[in-house]
Amino acid sequence: MRNRGQLLVALVVLAGVIAAAVYLDREVGARPLETATVSGVPSGAWFCPHGGGEKQWDVRLQLANPGDEAVPVRVRSVTSARPVPPEDHVVEPGATLVIPVPGVGRESSTSVEYFGGFVAAGWLSHAGDDASGVAAEPCLPDSSDRWLLPDGTTLEEENDDVVVVMNPYATDAVISLTLLSDGRGDPVRTEEWTNVTLKPFHSRAFRLNDKALGETTVSTVVDVSVGRVAAATLGISKVAGIRSSLGLPSGATTQILPGAADAGRTDLPVMSVGLERVALSGTLLEAEITQPLTALTDAAPAGESARTVPFTTGSPASLVVHAAGPDVAFARRTFGVASDQASTAGATEPAAAWIVLPSVVGQPSHPAIALANPGQEPAVVTLSALPVEGESAPEPVTVEVPPLSTVLAPKAFVTEASTASVLVLASSGSVVPTSASYALGREGFATFAVAVGVRIPAAWVPSE
């Protein structure tokens, strides 16, 4: 009854939020949903351009509530079809809620509004008959008027990489796409992908093969002249499974890209949107070894171009990469021991409080959580499970992460919490956590997915 009462109150608040949003749309144009507040009641939003299949994919939205009060949420599917009414749910305190969402159409997307508390959100996509493998990523906490998407390839026709762009607002958005590659001398700009109108609550998938076939690297710049959007890449390979990678707003100069459990092969797509070459540097953080990424120093792409830099790494391992200017973006693509790939944009800085959403799609499975500490001081972190309803949670564990290193969370804890979200709280130092998991098949290695954790805003960090 308590939760029902909270939901009723939240829905009343929601009506006020909607009225305020309509006013803002009419009077001053679209604004990010997370900036809206009514009568002091906090609210926020997540934008999830996860994509889907030509045939139905199993796409799951994962919501985790680290607080001690239930949090009402409103979930809306965003596709190329006519908008449908949103659905209301409640995420119980200290728990994870899994919601199946539509997964038909490469453009399939989902938005989430939350009220009166904080929830983390991410997606887990299991490909259907037209592809194979699993992709996972956190959702975006904000929309933007510019996105950089490094991770794309059209080297073979078996690759069908797309950029998914969603407009989660009640007003039109107008966007233009520019493609950067390593084999073409100039950026690719076409009339068809210039000043494209996205209707309210609509999304679209842009197939990179149609404009730049045969390139090892195809990175994308999404510029928005009207409104704000969210964007991510969806990579589909007939021989290497699927992967997802979030777009990055311009301006970041450092990215931390943790990983674990892969076969030792890492591809690092890097794009430069400025007119001049920008110097790059980086460091490899493994469990007991820290070394410079010397190959990156000589691999900086020319202005308005992109390239992929290959590395061989151990497990776990994190790449900390730097650019001497704000017009560069990286992604990390790793490969499982079978035939699936994974990708992540990582994080731009470490923090003391995170939620790691699960990347296991079924059983049998081999889950892992990597904890990267790029700082100069040790980090002491406590891991606590936020289970799905009806499932038990292991006892919390504490892990020390040495400076300039990457370690794995205890295997017994992660295995018992394979379907739960994990709350990561540092009592000293700071980290970047990442989930990296295998699942399904005869021995549990058929699919591979990697997803960086979701940073908890300072106002919502739970007390110990």
N, C-alpha and C positions, 0 to 999 in steps of 0.2 A: 504493500500500500504506500509505503514511503516513496519508493521509486516511481510509482504511478503519479503520486502528487507532485514529485519533482518534474516529471515529464510534462504534466499539465501546466505548471508554472513556466517551464521552458517554452512551451508552445505559445503561451501568451506573449512571452518576451519575443519569440520568433516573429509573431505578427508585427510587433513594433519594429523589429529589424528589417522586415520586408518593406514596411511602409517607409522607413528611413532610406532604404536602398533605392526604392522607386523615386523618392524625392531627389536623391543625389544623382541618379541617372538622368532625370529630367532637367535638373537645375545646373549641375556642374559636371556632368559626365561620369563615367564609370570610375569606381575606386576599388582597391583591394578589399575583399570581404573582411579580412582580419582587422581592418582599421575601424570597423563599425562597432560602436557600443551603445547600449540603451540603458539609461537609468543606472549606470555604474555596473551593469552585469557584463562580465567579460565574455567575449566570443572570438572565434577565429575560423580559419578555413584551410583546407588542403585541396590541391589540384593534382589530379592523377591522370596524365596522358599515357595510359598503359598500352593502348592499342589492342588488337585482337586478330582473329583469323578470318580468312575467307570463308571458312566454316567455323562452327562454334568452338571457342576455346574455353577452358575452365579458368576463369579469372576471378580471383578472390581479393576483396578489399580487407585489409587487416587493421583493426583499430585497437590501440592499447591505452588504458587509463591508469596512470601511476598514482592517482590521488585516492583519497578516502571517501569521496562522494561520487554517486552516479552522475554521468555526463550525457545529456541528450545530444543526439547528432541528427543531422538531416543530410541524406545521401541522394544525389541527383546524377543520373546517367546523361552523358553528353555525347551525341553521335551526329552523323550527317542527316539523320531523319528528324521528323518533327519532335520538339521537346516533349518529354513525358513528365508527369508530376513527380516530385521527389518523395522519398520514403523516410519515415521517422524511426529511429532506433535509440536504444539506451546502452551505453557502455558501462558495465558495473565497475565499482572501485576495485583497483588491484587486479584487473582482469583484461583479457584479450577477447575481442569480438570479431568473428570472421563472417563477412557478408559476401555471398556470390553476386557478381555484377555482370552485365552483358559483355560478351566477348566475341561478338560477330562484327567484322569490319575492322580493317587496319586502323581506322580513326577512333575506335571506341575509347571513351574517356569517362572519368567520374570525378565529381566534386563533393566535398564534405564540409559542412558547417558544424561547429560544435559550440555549446553554450554552457556557461556557468562553471567551466573547468577546462582542463587540457586533455586532449587525446593525441597520440601519435598515429600517423596513417601511412600505409604503404600498400603495394600490390604484389601479388604472386600469380603469375600466368603460366598455365600448363598448356602447351600447344595442342591443337587438334589434328585432324587427318591431313591438313595441308602443310604441316611442319612437325618438328619434334623438339623436345627439350622444355626447359623452364626458365623464366626470366623474373627477376624481382628487383624492386627499387622502392625507396621511400617516396611519398608524394611531395610535391613542391609546396612550401609554406607561403608562397607569394606569387603573384603574377608580375609581368614586367613588360616594358616596351622594347626590350631587346634580349635575344637569347643566342648564346654560342653553343653549338652542338658538335663537338669534335668527332664523335664516334660514328663513322659511316664508311662503308666500302662497297664498291660495285665491281670488284675485280673479275668476277665470273657471273654468268647469268644465273647460277645457282643461288647467288646472294640476292635478296630482295629487301634491301634496307629502306626504311621509310622514316620521315620526320612527322610526328604526330603533334598537331597544334590544336589547342582547345580554347574556346571563348566561353568562360563560365558566367558571363554577365548578361544583363538584360538589354544591352545596347550593342550595336554593330562594332566589330573590330576590322581594321584594314591592315594587311600584312604584306611584306615582300620578302622573298627568299633569295639568298646569294650562296652559291656553292663554291667552295675552295678545295683544290686538289693538289696532288704532287706531280701530276703528269701534264696538266694544262697550264699554259703560260698566264692566262688571265682568268679572273673569277667568271663564273657562269651566271649570267643574269638573263632571264627570259621574260618576254611579255606575259606569258601565261601565268608566271609566278610572281608578278609584280602588281601591287595594289589589289590583292585578292581580298574580297569581303567575306568575313566570317559572321554569319548571322548570330543573334543572341542564343546562347545555350546550344551552340553547334561546334563541331570539330571536323578536322580534315586531315587526311594522310597524304603526304607528298612523296612519291616514289622516286628515289634518287637515281635508279637505273634509267629512268626515262630521260634524264638530262645529262648524265655523266657516266655512261657505261664503260667498264673496263679499267677503273681507277683503284689503286690500292687504298687510297684514302680519299674520302669525300666528306668534308666537314661543311656545316651549314650555319649561316647567320640568318636569324629571323628578326627583321626590323618591323616595328609596329608604328604606323603613322596615326592611327586612330584607335583608342582603347588600350587594353592590356590583355595578354594571353599567357598561357603556359605551354611548354613544349618539351618533348623528349624524343629520343631516337628509339626505334624498334628494329633490331637486326634479325633477319630470317635467313638461314642457310640450310640447304637440303642435306649438307654433309656435316654441319657443325651446330645444329640446333638454333635456339633463339637467345636474344639478350636484350636488355633495356638499359638506357643511360639517360639521366636527367640533363636538361639544358642548364647552362650556367649564365647568370647575368654578367655583363662585362664589368671589369674592375678588379677582379681577384688577381693576385700575383703569386700566390702559393696554394698548392693543393696537396692534400695528404690522401694517399690511395692505398689503403690496407688490403691484404688478401691472404688466403690460406687454402690449403687442400687441393690446389690446382696441380697440373702436370709439370709445372716448372717453366711454362712458356707464357710470357707477358708481351703484349703489343701495347705501345703507348702512342695513340693518335694525339697529335698536337697541331693546333690551328693558330694562325696569326692573322688578325683582321686589320692591323695597321699597315701603313705603306712601307715601313722599314723593317729589316730583320731585327729581332729582339733576342738578346743573349739569354740562354737557358742554363740552368744548373740543377743538380739534384743529389739526393742521398738515398741509399738503400738501407733500410732498417730490418735486420733479421733478428732471430732470438739472441745470438751471441756475436753477430758481426755487423759492423757499421762501415760502409764504404761509399765513396762518391760514385755517382753515375757518370763516369767520364764520357761514355758514348753520347750522352745528352748534350754535352758542351758543344760538340761539333755537328749537332743535328738540328739546329734551329732552322725552321722554315723561313723562306723569304717572305716579304710582306705580301698580304692577301693570298696566302697559300696554306697548304696543310701537308703533313707527312706522317708516317707511322714509324716509330723507333722500336725495334724488337729488343727484348732482354730475356735472359735466363735467370730465374730466381729460385730460392729455396721456399720452404713453407714452415711457418708463416713468414711473410715478407711484406713490407710497406715501402712504397715509393713516395718520397717527399720531394716535390718538384717546384722550382721557382722560375719565374720569368722577370726580366729586368724592366717590364712595362705592363700596363693593364690590358693590353690587346691580345692576350694569349690565353688559350684554354686547353686543358688536357682531359683525357679519359684513360682508364685502364681496362684493357680487354684481356681476360685470362681464359684458359682452356682446361676442361676437365679431363680425367683420365680415360673417359669413353669418347662420346661424340657430341658433347654439349659445350657451349661457350658461355661466358658471363662478362658483364661490363659494369663499370661504376664510375661516376664522376667524383667520388670521394667527398672530402670535407675541406673547407678552406682554413680551419683552425681547430685545435683540440678544445675540449671542454670537460667539465667535471660531472656532468649529468646527461645521460643518454637513455634512449630506449632502442633496443635491437629487436626488430621484428623478425619472425621466423622465416626461413627460406626453404623449409622442408615441405614438399608437396604431397608426400605420402610415405608409406612404409614398404620395404625396409629403407632405412636412411642412415646417413653418416653426417650428422651436423657438426659444425665447428663455429667458434666465435674467436676472431683475432682481435687483440687489443694492442694498438699502436701508441707508443709514447715518443713523440718527436721532441720533447723537452729535455732540459739538462738536469732535472731532478726526478727521483723515483716517483711513481704514481701508485697509490694504494687504493684499489677499487673493490667495491662489494657488488656482487651480482645477485639479483633476486628475480625469481620467475613471476610473471603475470599470466596465469594459466587461462586457457579457454574454459568456458563453463563446463562443469562436470569432470574436469581433469585435475589431478593432484599436482602439487608443486614441490620440487626439492627444497631442501634447506638452503638458505643463502650461503654463498662462499665468498671469501676474500682472496684477492690476487694482488701480488706486487709486480709491477711492470717496471723494469729498470729503465733508466734514461736512454734515449736513442735506440730503442729496441721494439720488437713486436713479439708477443707471446700468445699462446693459446689459452683460453679459459679451460678449467678442468673438464676432462672428457666425460666423467660420470655425471657432472651437473648438466652439461649441455645436452647429453643424450637423454636424460630424464626430462629436460625442458625443451625437447625438440620442436614441439608444436606451440610452445608458449612464447610470448614476448619476454625480453629480459631487461630489467631495470639496472643500469650501470651507474653507480654513484662513487665518485672519488673523494675520499677523505683528505687526500693530499695529492698534489699534482693534477694532471689532466691527460686525457686519452682520446683516441678516435677508435670506436669499436666497429666491427664489420662481421656480418653473418655470412658464412660460406658453407654450402651444404650439398651433399649428394642425396639422391632418393630414387626409389623405384627400380625396376629390373630384378633380375634373379638374385643379385647380391647387393642391391641398393646403390649402384653406381651409374644408372642409366641417365639421370639428369643432374645438372650442376647449375647452381645459382649463387650470386653474390649480391649483397645489399648493405650499404653503409648504414650506420645507426642514425636515429633521429635525435637531434639535440633538443633538450628540454629548456624552454625559456626560464630565465632566472626566477620569475614570479611563481613558477609552478614546480620548482624542484622540491620533491618530498623531503621531509625531515627524516633523519635516520631512525 
